[in-house]
Amino acid sequence: MTVPDWFVDRAQTRTAATAVCRRRRAVGITTSLSGAGGFGKTTLAAAVCARWRVRWRFRSRMFPALRPRIFSVTIGRDVRGRAAVAAKVAEVTRFITGNTTEFDDPALAGAHLGRLLDKRSRTLLVLDDVWEAEQLDPFLTGGRRCVRLVTTRNPALLPPAAKRIPVDQMSRDQAKAVLTWNLPPLPEPLVDALLKSTGRWALLLRLTNRLISEQRAAGADPTATAQRILHQLRGNGPAAVDDPATVWNLDDPRLRNQAVKASIEAATTLLPPGGQDRFTELGIFAEDESIPITAVALLWQASGQLAEDQTRTLCRNLERLSLLTLDPRNGGTISLHDVIRDYLRGHLGSTALARLNGLLIDAVAATLRPARPLAPTTPDPERAWWQLQDGYLLDHLIDHMLAAGRTTSAEAVAGDLRWVEARLAQRGPTAPWSDLTRIDTPHAHPLAHSLAQTAHLLAPTNPPHALASVLRARLDTHPHWQPQITACQHDPAQRPCLTNEWPLPDALPPALQRTLTGHTNWVHSVAIAPDGTWLATASNDETVRIWVAADQPPVTMMRTEGPLLSCAWGAAGELVVGGERGLYLFKLRT
């Protein structure tokens, strides 16, 4: 996370930094920044992480010269459902610890991350843009020395012990500093009017500042430009109120949407012909993602006949207007603020969204060779989608197909063994399972289930390509996968390969839902609660773990002294555990 040059410090930054540094234990959430989109929560979180006091607090004591143990992860509204949340937790685990173990259950993935964090020194984990409790809960397990700094619009999802720091409108002085950054002095009445028209909203203040700066760079008078922008905001936005002393209500979604519309339309008037349409089309891309400019170029070539160099020039113009963020690294990527993305998607409407997603899919397909199904009984993928090299397109191809209304194509791709193997190598077992769970059809459901059954066995191998053999060995009895596996085994280009000469002795039964992992030693006892909701396990690793149904709260772990040998449920719902050091009685709160 980087702090932009125009950032104006606020009292919430100091409050959050103090809370982060004083919290010695990570009991739930230690600090949270709450507020509507565009108020500057993410920028404030970045400023907290940049403070010397915070960086010193989370430094490496053995190697002080190394970067502080501060990690920032964007969650985002689109991370919904068990598969997507589990994949996000696995991504964070890899990012922080390098551990590549994957789980298809968010609670198991969170418990695994918590155990790894327990072994680490003080760590600050920034969870940016959290929308739902299901996104946050897995990150609250374990990590006794991990402090969580959360930005969210929904403070209700935070635990009661969380330190809550509301972020709202800027003060007049703060708002004026953002509005007039790098500009010559403007008349105070004009500044006051612009502050009123923007509601002292950080996002709109920055957009207005960039509008004036761009016109000034072209030789326009800053005061005249500011007056023209004010006229546009008053004509189209919520500032057209009778009482000049009234500041419009940022809690009113209708007024906020009007303000965003007015600000964006004022900015897009500076774009070249067709630029406004191309900018609006960016609304089809995934939320909170770094979008490769090469993918944008494919879309704009199809929709507006723009060459790649023209695409890059237009992206640069959009960045200068603060309509998007441009990162030149790795070939160039862009990202949109979610408030702006929401506006673009609302402006497009469902019909245009489907059409543009279809354009993108067709443009990507034209870069790939034709492909046939591996077996006559499997759907035709039409193109070799598994040969995509772009991480964004691999991660979101199924989403774009579904958004284009091409469910049949999505089924054919996600159910192709070559796609599954490519996603397995790219992101781990959660990725191909997540692709199939997004496709809500009777055909996709059993395919996702078959991958979930064997996900715990698909850890990275040495050599890496042996992982495909493990996958095929485990899916060889499934009626959808078996013909494809046979076809691969008979393909000379894929030899040598491993084959099952006889049924595996530990073949997974069809009734298996998932495999519970987490204990680090022998499990001596398993007890099922009378109502079938809870499952308890006692282990030599000196822990008793409570497992719950798939849609219930996450795993609970209780540590004892000495190995545990047995466990049993009482009539009143209490759990009795016996070990080498004695008996333990736990009363669970439901």
C-alpha positions as CSV (number, residue, x, y, z in Angstrom):
1,M,0.0,0.0,0.0
2,T,1.4,3.4,-1.0
3,V,0.4,6.8,0.3
4,P,-0.3,9.3,-2.6
5,D,1.5,12.6,-2.7
6,W,-1.8,14.5,-2.2
7,F,-2.7,12.7,1.0
8,V,-3.8,15.0,3.8
9,D,-3.3,13.5,7.3
10,R,-6.4,13.1,9.5
11,A,-7.0,12.5,13.1
12,Q,-8.2,9.0,12.3
13,T,-4.7,8.1,11.1
14,R,-3.2,8.8,14.5
15,T,-6.0,7.1,16.3
16,A,-5.7,3.9,14.2
17,A,-1.9,3.9,14.5
18,T,-2.1,4.1,18.3
19,A,-4.7,1.3,18.4
20,V,-2.6,-0.9,16.2
21,C,0.5,-0.4,18.3
22,R,-1.2,-0.8,21.7
23,R,-3.0,-4.0,20.9
24,R,-0.6,-6.8,22.0
25,R,-3.0,-9.7,21.3
26,A,-5.1,-10.3,18.2
27,V,-8.4,-11.1,19.9
28,G,-10.7,-10.6,17.0
29,I,-10.3,-7.3,15.2
30,T,-8.1,-4.7,16.8
31,T,-8.8,-1.8,14.6
32,S,-11.4,-1.0,11.9
33,L,-12.0,1.9,9.6
34,S,-15.6,2.2,8.6
35,G,-17.4,4.5,6.2
36,A,-19.0,4.7,2.8
37,G,-17.0,4.2,-0.4
38,G,-14.8,7.0,-1.5
39,F,-14.2,8.5,2.0
40,G,-10.5,7.5,2.0
41,K,-10.5,4.4,4.2
42,T,-7.9,2.6,2.1
43,T,-5.7,5.6,1.9
44,L,-5.9,6.1,5.6
45,A,-5.0,2.4,6.2
46,A,-1.9,2.9,3.9
47,A,-1.0,6.0,5.9
48,V,-1.2,4.0,9.1
49,C,1.1,1.3,7.7
50,A,3.6,4.0,6.6
51,R,4.0,5.6,10.1
52,W,7.4,5.1,11.6
53,R,5.8,4.0,14.9
54,V,3.8,1.3,13.3
55,R,6.7,0.1,11.1
56,W,8.9,0.0,14.2
57,R,6.3,-2.0,16.1
58,F,6.1,-4.7,13.5
59,R,9.8,-4.8,12.6
60,S,11.9,-8.0,12.6
61,R,13.8,-8.0,15.8
62,M,16.4,-10.4,14.5
63,F,16.8,-8.5,11.2
64,P,15.7,-4.9,11.7
65,A,16.9,-3.9,8.3
66,L,14.3,-6.1,6.6
67,R,10.8,-4.8,5.7
68,P,8.4,-4.7,8.5
69,R,6.0,-7.6,8.8
70,I,3.0,-5.6,7.4
71,F,0.8,-7.3,4.8
72,S,-2.1,-5.8,2.9
73,V,-4.8,-7.8,1.2
74,T,-7.9,-6.5,-0.6
75,I,-11.0,-8.7,-0.1
76,G,-13.7,-6.9,-2.1
77,R,-17.4,-7.5,-2.7
78,D,-17.0,-10.1,-5.4
79,V,-15.4,-12.6,-2.9
80,R,-18.7,-14.4,-2.1
81,G,-19.4,-18.0,-1.3
82,R,-17.4,-20.7,0.4
83,A,-15.2,-21.5,-2.6
84,A,-14.2,-17.9,-3.2
85,V,-13.5,-17.1,0.5
86,A,-11.5,-20.3,0.9
87,A,-9.4,-19.4,-2.2
88,K,-8.8,-15.9,-0.8
89,V,-7.6,-17.3,2.6
90,A,-5.3,-19.6,0.7
91,E,-4.0,-16.7,-1.3
92,V,-3.3,-14.8,1.9
93,T,-1.6,-17.8,3.5
94,R,0.8,-18.1,0.5
95,F,1.4,-14.4,0.5
96,I,2.4,-14.2,4.2
97,T,4.0,-17.6,4.9
98,G,4.7,-19.2,1.6
99,N,2.7,-22.3,2.7
100,T,0.7,-23.7,-0.3
101,T,-1.7,-26.0,1.6
102,E,-5.3,-25.6,0.4
103,F,-8.7,-26.2,1.9
104,D,-12.1,-26.1,0.3
105,D,-13.6,-25.0,3.6
106,P,-13.0,-21.3,4.6
107,A,-13.0,-22.3,8.3
108,L,-10.3,-24.9,7.8
109,A,-8.3,-22.5,5.7
110,G,-8.6,-19.8,8.4
111,A,-7.6,-22.2,11.1
112,H,-4.6,-23.3,9.1
113,L,-3.6,-19.6,8.6
114,G,-4.1,-19.0,12.3
115,R,-1.7,-21.8,13.3
116,L,0.9,-20.5,10.9
117,L,0.5,-17.0,12.3
118,D,0.9,-18.4,15.9
119,K,4.4,-19.3,15.0
120,R,5.3,-15.9,13.7
121,S,6.4,-12.7,15.5
122,R,4.2,-9.6,15.6
123,T,2.5,-9.2,12.3
124,L,0.1,-6.5,11.0
125,L,-2.5,-7.8,8.5
126,V,-4.5,-5.2,6.7
127,L,-7.8,-6.6,5.3
128,D,-9.1,-3.9,3.0
129,D,-12.7,-3.6,1.7
130,V,-14.5,-6.3,3.7
131,W,-18.2,-6.6,3.0
132,E,-19.5,-9.7,4.8
133,A,-18.9,-11.6,8.0
134,E,-18.2,-14.7,6.0
135,Q,-15.2,-12.9,4.4
136,L,-13.8,-11.8,7.8
137,D,-14.5,-14.8,10.1
138,P,-11.7,-17.1,8.7
139,F,-9.1,-14.4,9.4
140,L,-9.9,-14.1,13.0
141,T,-8.7,-17.6,14.1
142,G,-5.3,-17.9,15.8
143,G,-2.5,-15.5,15.3
144,R,-1.9,-14.5,18.9
145,R,0.6,-11.9,17.8
146,C,-1.2,-10.8,14.6
147,V,-3.0,-7.4,14.6
148,R,-5.8,-7.0,12.1
149,L,-6.6,-3.6,10.6
150,V,-9.9,-3.8,8.7
151,T,-11.5,-1.3,6.3
152,T,-15.3,-1.9,5.8
153,R,-18.5,-0.1,5.0
154,N,-20.4,-2.4,7.4
155,P,-19.3,-1.9,11.0
156,A,-21.9,-4.4,12.2
157,L,-19.8,-7.3,11.0
158,L,-17.0,-6.4,13.4
159,P,-16.6,-8.3,16.8
160,P,-17.7,-6.4,19.9
161,A,-14.0,-6.0,21.0
162,A,-13.0,-4.2,17.9
163,K,-11.7,-0.6,18.0
164,R,-14.0,1.2,15.7
165,I,-12.8,4.4,13.9
166,P,-15.5,6.0,11.7
167,V,-14.3,7.8,8.6
168,D,-16.6,10.4,7.3
169,Q,-16.5,13.8,5.5
170,M,-13.2,15.6,5.7
171,S,-13.0,18.8,7.8
172,R,-13.0,22.0,5.8
173,D,-9.2,22.5,6.1
174,Q,-8.5,18.9,5.1
175,A,-10.9,19.0,2.1
176,K,-9.5,22.4,1.0
177,A,-6.0,20.9,1.0
178,V,-7.0,18.0,-1.3
179,L,-9.1,20.3,-3.5
180,T,-6.3,22.9,-4.1
181,W,-3.3,20.5,-4.1
182,N,-0.7,21.9,-6.5
183,L,-3.1,24.6,-7.7
184,P,-2.6,28.4,-7.5
185,P,-4.8,30.3,-5.0
186,L,-8.5,30.2,-5.8
187,P,-11.1,32.7,-4.5
188,E,-12.4,31.6,-1.1
189,P,-16.1,31.8,-2.0
190,L,-15.4,29.6,-5.0
191,V,-13.5,27.1,-2.8
192,D,-16.3,27.1,-0.3
193,A,-18.9,26.4,-3.1
194,L,-16.8,23.5,-4.5
195,L,-16.4,22.0,-1.0
196,K,-20.2,22.1,-0.6
197,S,-20.8,20.6,-4.1
198,T,-18.4,17.7,-3.4
199,G,-19.8,17.2,0.1
200,R,-16.1,17.2,1.3
201,W,-16.0,13.7,0.0
202,A,-12.3,12.6,-0.6
203,L,-13.1,10.8,-3.9
204,L,-14.9,13.8,-5.5
205,L,-12.4,16.3,-4.1
206,R,-9.6,14.4,-5.8
207,L,-11.5,14.1,-9.1
208,T,-12.2,17.9,-9.0
209,N,-8.6,18.7,-8.3
210,R,-7.4,16.7,-11.2
211,L,-10.0,18.3,-13.6
212,I,-8.7,21.7,-12.7
213,S,-5.0,20.6,-13.0
214,E,-5.5,19.1,-16.4
215,Q,-7.2,22.2,-17.8
216,R,-4.5,24.4,-16.2
217,A,-1.8,22.3,-17.9
218,A,-3.4,23.1,-21.2
219,G,-3.3,26.8,-20.6
220,A,-6.8,27.4,-19.1
221,D,-7.3,29.8,-16.3
222,P,-7.7,27.8,-13.0
223,T,-10.4,30.1,-11.6
224,A,-12.5,30.0,-14.7
225,T,-12.1,26.3,-14.9
226,A,-13.1,25.8,-11.3
227,Q,-16.2,28.0,-11.9
228,R,-17.2,25.9,-14.9
229,I,-16.8,22.7,-13.0
230,L,-18.8,24.1,-10.1
231,H,-21.6,24.9,-12.6
232,Q,-21.5,21.3,-13.9
233,L,-21.7,19.9,-10.4
234,R,-24.5,22.2,-9.4
235,G,-26.4,21.3,-12.6
236,N,-26.1,17.6,-12.3
237,G,-25.2,16.8,-8.7
238,P,-26.8,17.0,-5.2
239,A,-25.4,20.5,-4.5
240,A,-28.4,22.2,-6.0
241,V,-30.0,22.9,-2.6
242,D,-31.8,26.0,-1.5
243,D,-29.9,26.6,1.8
244,P,-26.2,27.5,1.0
245,A,-25.4,26.7,4.6
246,T,-26.6,23.1,4.2
247,V,-24.1,20.3,3.5
248,W,-25.7,17.5,1.6
249,N,-26.2,14.1,3.3
250,L,-23.5,11.6,2.3
251,D,-25.6,8.8,3.9
252,D,-28.2,9.2,1.1
253,P,-27.3,6.7,-1.7
254,R,-29.3,8.7,-4.2
255,L,-27.3,11.9,-3.5
256,R,-24.0,10.0,-3.5
257,N,-24.8,8.5,-6.9
258,Q,-25.7,11.9,-8.3
259,A,-22.4,13.3,-7.0
260,V,-20.4,10.6,-8.6
261,K,-22.3,10.9,-11.9
262,A,-21.7,14.7,-12.0
263,S,-18.0,14.4,-11.1
264,I,-17.3,11.6,-13.6
265,E,-19.2,13.3,-16.4
266,A,-17.3,16.5,-15.8
267,A,-14.1,14.6,-16.1
268,T,-15.0,12.6,-19.2
269,T,-15.7,15.7,-21.2
270,L,-11.9,16.1,-21.4
271,L,-11.5,12.8,-23.1
272,P,-11.0,12.4,-26.9
273,P,-13.9,11.3,-29.0
274,G,-15.1,7.8,-28.0
275,G,-13.1,8.0,-24.8
276,Q,-16.1,8.2,-22.6
277,D,-17.6,5.1,-24.1
278,R,-14.4,3.2,-23.7
279,F,-14.1,4.3,-20.1
280,T,-17.6,3.1,-19.4
281,E,-16.8,-0.3,-20.8
282,L,-14.3,-0.9,-18.0
283,G,-17.2,-1.6,-15.8
284,I,-17.3,-5.2,-17.0
285,F,-14.0,-6.1,-15.3
286,A,-13.8,-7.7,-11.8
287,E,-13.9,-5.6,-8.7
288,D,-10.7,-4.9,-6.7
289,E,-8.5,-6.5,-9.3
290,S,-5.4,-5.3,-11.2
291,I,-6.6,-5.5,-14.8
292,P,-3.9,-6.1,-17.5
293,I,-3.8,-3.4,-20.1
294,T,-3.5,-6.2,-22.7
295,A,-6.9,-7.4,-21.6
296,V,-8.3,-3.9,-21.9
297,A,-6.8,-3.6,-25.3
298,L,-8.6,-6.8,-26.5
299,L,-11.9,-5.3,-25.4
300,W,-11.3,-1.9,-26.8
301,Q,-10.0,-3.3,-30.1
302,A,-13.3,-5.2,-30.4
303,S,-15.6,-2.3,-29.3
304,G,-13.8,0.8,-30.6
305,Q,-11.0,-0.5,-33.0
306,L,-8.3,0.9,-30.7
307,A,-4.7,-0.4,-31.1
308,E,-2.8,-1.4,-28.0
309,D,-0.7,1.8,-28.1
310,Q,-3.9,3.9,-28.3
311,T,-5.3,1.9,-25.3
312,R,-2.3,2.7,-23.3
313,T,-2.5,6.4,-24.2
314,L,-6.2,6.5,-23.2
315,C,-5.4,4.7,-19.9
316,R,-2.8,7.3,-19.2
317,N,-5.3,10.1,-19.8
318,L,-7.8,8.4,-17.5
319,E,-5.2,8.2,-14.8
320,R,-4.4,11.9,-15.1
321,L,-8.0,12.6,-14.4
322,S,-7.9,10.2,-11.4
323,L,-10.6,8.0,-13.0
324,L,-8.4,4.9,-12.5
325,T,-5.1,3.9,-11.1
326,L,-2.3,2.9,-13.5
327,D,0.6,0.7,-12.6
328,P,3.3,0.4,-15.3
329,R,4.9,-2.8,-13.8
330,N,4.4,-6.2,-15.4
331,G,3.3,-4.9,-18.7
332,G,0.9,-2.4,-17.2
333,T,-2.3,-2.8,-15.2
334,I,-5.2,-0.6,-14.2
335,S,-7.6,-0.7,-11.3
336,L,-10.9,1.1,-10.6
337,H,-12.2,2.5,-7.4
338,D,-15.3,0.4,-6.5
339,V,-17.5,3.5,-6.4
340,I,-16.5,4.4,-9.9
341,R,-17.0,0.8,-11.0
342,D,-20.5,0.7,-9.5
343,Y,-21.3,3.9,-11.5
344,L,-20.0,2.4,-14.7
345,R,-21.9,-0.8,-14.3
346,G,-25.1,1.0,-13.5
347,H,-24.7,3.2,-16.5
348,L,-24.2,0.2,-18.8
349,G,-27.1,-1.8,-17.7
350,S,-27.6,-5.6,-17.9
351,T,-27.9,-5.8,-21.7
352,A,-24.8,-3.9,-22.4
353,L,-22.9,-5.8,-19.7
354,A,-23.7,-9.1,-21.3
355,R,-22.8,-7.8,-24.8
356,L,-19.5,-6.4,-23.7
357,N,-18.6,-9.5,-21.8
358,G,-19.3,-11.5,-25.0
359,L,-17.1,-9.1,-27.0
360,L,-14.2,-9.7,-24.5
361,I,-14.7,-13.5,-24.6
362,D,-14.7,-13.5,-28.4
363,A,-11.6,-11.3,-28.5
364,V,-9.7,-13.6,-26.1
365,A,-10.9,-16.7,-28.1
366,A,-9.4,-15.2,-31.3
367,T,-5.9,-15.3,-29.7
368,L,-6.2,-19.1,-28.9
369,R,-6.0,-22.1,-31.2
370,P,-9.2,-24.2,-31.8
371,A,-9.5,-27.3,-29.6
372,R,-11.7,-30.4,-29.5
373,P,-13.0,-32.2,-26.4
374,L,-10.8,-34.9,-25.0
375,A,-13.6,-37.5,-25.2
376,P,-16.7,-37.7,-27.4
377,T,-19.0,-37.6,-24.3
378,T,-17.7,-34.3,-22.9
379,P,-18.7,-30.8,-24.0
380,D,-16.8,-29.0,-26.6
381,P,-14.6,-26.1,-25.2
382,E,-14.0,-24.8,-28.8
383,R,-10.8,-23.1,-27.8
384,A,-7.7,-24.0,-25.8
385,W,-8.5,-21.8,-22.9
386,W,-6.1,-23.6,-20.7
387,Q,-3.2,-22.1,-22.7
388,L,-4.0,-18.6,-21.4
389,Q,-1.0,-17.0,-19.8
390,D,-2.7,-14.0,-18.2
391,G,-3.5,-14.6,-14.6
392,Y,-6.5,-12.2,-14.6
393,L,-8.1,-14.0,-17.5
394,L,-7.5,-17.4,-16.0
395,D,-9.0,-16.3,-12.7
396,H,-12.0,-14.6,-14.2
397,L,-12.7,-16.3,-17.5
398,I,-15.6,-18.3,-16.1
399,D,-17.1,-15.1,-14.5
400,H,-17.0,-13.3,-17.8
401,M,-18.6,-16.2,-19.6
402,L,-21.4,-16.4,-17.1
403,A,-21.9,-12.6,-17.3
404,A,-22.2,-12.9,-21.1
405,G,-24.9,-15.5,-20.6
406,R,-22.7,-18.3,-22.0
407,T,-23.4,-20.9,-19.3
408,T,-22.9,-23.8,-21.7
409,S,-19.4,-22.6,-22.6
410,A,-18.5,-22.1,-19.0
411,E,-19.5,-25.7,-18.2
412,A,-17.5,-27.0,-21.1
413,V,-14.3,-25.0,-20.1
414,A,-14.5,-25.6,-16.3
415,G,-15.3,-29.3,-16.9
416,D,-12.4,-29.9,-19.2
417,L,-9.5,-31.8,-17.6
418,R,-6.9,-29.6,-19.3
419,W,-8.4,-26.5,-17.8
420,V,-8.6,-28.1,-14.3
421,E,-4.9,-29.1,-14.5
422,A,-3.9,-25.6,-15.7
423,R,-5.8,-24.0,-12.8
424,L,-4.5,-26.5,-10.3
425,A,-0.9,-25.7,-11.3
426,Q,-1.7,-21.9,-11.3
427,R,-3.7,-21.4,-8.1
428,G,-4.0,-24.8,-6.3
429,P,-7.0,-27.1,-5.9
430,T,-9.4,-24.4,-4.7
431,A,-9.3,-22.7,-8.1
432,P,-10.8,-25.3,-10.4
433,W,-13.3,-26.2,-7.6
434,S,-14.3,-22.5,-7.3
435,D,-14.8,-22.3,-11.1
436,L,-17.3,-25.1,-11.0
437,T,-19.1,-23.9,-8.0
438,R,-19.8,-20.6,-9.8
439,I,-21.8,-22.5,-12.4
440,D,-25.1,-23.2,-10.8
441,T,-26.2,-26.1,-13.0
442,P,-27.0,-29.8,-12.3
443,H,-24.0,-30.8,-14.5
444,A,-21.5,-28.7,-12.7
445,H,-22.5,-29.6,-9.1
446,P,-21.2,-33.2,-9.1
447,L,-18.0,-32.1,-10.9
448,A,-17.3,-29.6,-8.1
449,H,-18.1,-32.2,-5.5
450,S,-15.6,-34.7,-7.0
451,L,-12.8,-32.1,-6.8
452,A,-13.7,-31.1,-3.3
453,Q,-13.4,-34.7,-2.2
454,T,-9.8,-35.0,-3.3
455,A,-8.6,-31.4,-2.7
456,H,-6.7,-32.3,0.4
457,L,-4.5,-34.7,-1.6
458,L,-3.5,-32.1,-4.3
459,A,-0.7,-30.4,-2.5
460,P,2.3,-29.3,-4.6
461,T,4.6,-32.1,-5.7
462,N,8.2,-32.5,-6.7
463,P,8.4,-32.6,-9.7
464,P,5.5,-30.2,-10.1
465,H,4.1,-32.0,-13.2
466,A,3.4,-35.1,-11.1
467,L,0.5,-33.3,-9.5
468,A,-1.5,-34.0,-12.7
469,S,-1.0,-37.7,-12.2
470,V,-2.3,-37.5,-8.6
471,L,-5.4,-35.7,-9.9
472,R,-6.0,-38.2,-12.6
473,A,-5.5,-41.2,-10.3
474,R,-8.1,-39.8,-7.9
475,L,-10.7,-38.9,-10.5
476,D,-10.3,-42.0,-12.6
477,T,-13.6,-43.6,-11.5
478,H,-15.8,-40.5,-12.0
479,P,-18.0,-41.0,-15.1
480,H,-17.3,-37.4,-16.4
481,W,-13.6,-37.4,-15.8
482,Q,-12.7,-41.0,-16.6
483,P,-13.1,-40.8,-20.4
484,Q,-10.9,-37.6,-20.5
485,I,-8.3,-39.3,-18.3
486,T,-8.2,-42.3,-20.6
487,A,-7.8,-40.1,-23.6
488,C,-4.8,-38.4,-22.0
489,Q,-3.2,-41.7,-21.2
490,H,-3.4,-42.7,-24.8
491,D,-2.0,-39.5,-26.1
492,P,1.7,-40.0,-27.0
493,A,2.5,-36.4,-26.3
494,Q,1.6,-36.9,-22.6
495,R,3.7,-39.9,-22.0
496,P,5.2,-41.2,-19.8
497,C,2.3,-41.0,-17.4
498,L,1.2,-42.9,-14.3
499,T,-1.9,-45.1,-14.5
500,N,-3.9,-47.1,-12.0
501,E,-3.4,-50.8,-12.7
502,W,-6.1,-51.7,-10.1
503,P,-8.5,-49.8,-7.9
504,L,-6.8,-47.7,-5.3
505,P,-7.0,-49.2,-1.8
506,D,-8.1,-45.8,-0.3
507,A,-10.5,-44.9,-3.1
508,L,-12.8,-42.2,-1.9
509,P,-16.4,-43.3,-1.4
510,P,-19.2,-41.2,-3.1
511,A,-20.7,-40.3,0.2
512,L,-17.5,-38.4,1.3
513,Q,-18.2,-34.7,1.7
514,R,-14.8,-33.4,2.8
515,T,-11.7,-34.4,4.7
516,L,-10.9,-32.7,8.0
517,T,-7.3,-31.8,8.3
518,G,-5.4,-29.8,11.0
519,H,-4.2,-32.2,13.7
520,T,-0.4,-32.7,13.7
521,N,-0.4,-36.1,15.5
522,W,-2.5,-39.2,15.9
523,V,-6.2,-38.7,16.4
524,H,-7.3,-41.2,19.1
525,S,-11.0,-40.4,19.5
526,V,-13.9,-39.0,17.5
527,A,-17.3,-38.1,19.1
528,I,-20.4,-37.0,17.3
529,A,-22.9,-34.8,19.2
530,P,-26.3,-36.2,19.8
531,D,-27.9,-33.8,17.3
532,G,-25.3,-34.6,14.6
533,T,-24.3,-30.9,14.3
534,W,-20.9,-31.1,16.1
535,L,-17.9,-33.4,15.7
536,A,-15.1,-33.5,18.2
537,T,-11.7,-35.0,17.8
538,A,-9.0,-35.6,20.4
539,S,-5.4,-36.0,19.4
540,N,-1.8,-36.7,20.6
541,D,-1.0,-33.1,19.6
542,E,-2.6,-32.0,22.9
543,T,-5.6,-30.3,21.2
544,V,-9.3,-31.1,20.9
545,R,-11.0,-29.7,17.9
546,I,-14.7,-29.0,17.2
547,W,-15.8,-29.4,13.7
548,V,-19.2,-28.1,12.6
549,A,-21.5,-28.5,9.6
550,A,-20.5,-26.8,6.4
551,D,-22.7,-23.8,6.8
552,Q,-22.1,-23.3,10.5
553,P,-19.4,-21.2,12.4
554,P,-15.7,-22.0,11.9
555,V,-13.5,-24.6,13.6
556,T,-12.9,-24.2,17.3
557,M,-9.6,-25.5,18.8
558,M,-8.9,-25.9,22.5
559,R,-5.4,-26.7,23.8
560,T,-4.7,-28.9,26.8
561,E,-1.7,-30.3,28.6
562,G,-0.5,-33.7,27.4
563,P,-1.8,-36.1,24.7
564,L,-5.5,-36.7,24.6
565,L,-6.9,-40.2,24.4
566,S,-10.7,-40.0,24.3
567,C,-13.7,-37.6,24.1
568,A,-17.4,-37.9,24.5
569,W,-20.5,-35.7,24.5
570,G,-22.7,-35.3,27.5
571,A,-26.5,-35.0,27.4
572,A,-26.4,-31.3,28.1
573,G,-24.1,-30.6,25.1
574,E,-20.9,-30.5,27.2
575,L,-17.7,-32.2,25.9
576,V,-15.7,-34.5,28.2
577,V,-12.1,-35.1,27.1
578,G,-9.7,-37.6,28.7
579,G,-5.9,-37.4,28.4
580,E,-2.7,-38.5,30.1
581,R,-2.9,-35.5,32.5
582,G,-6.5,-35.9,33.5
583,L,-10.1,-35.1,32.4
584,Y,-11.3,-31.8,30.8
585,L,-14.8,-30.5,30.6
586,F,-15.8,-28.0,27.9
587,K,-19.2,-26.3,27.7
588,L,-19.8,-25.0,24.1
589,R,-21.8,-22.0,23.4
590,T,-24.2,-22.5,20.5
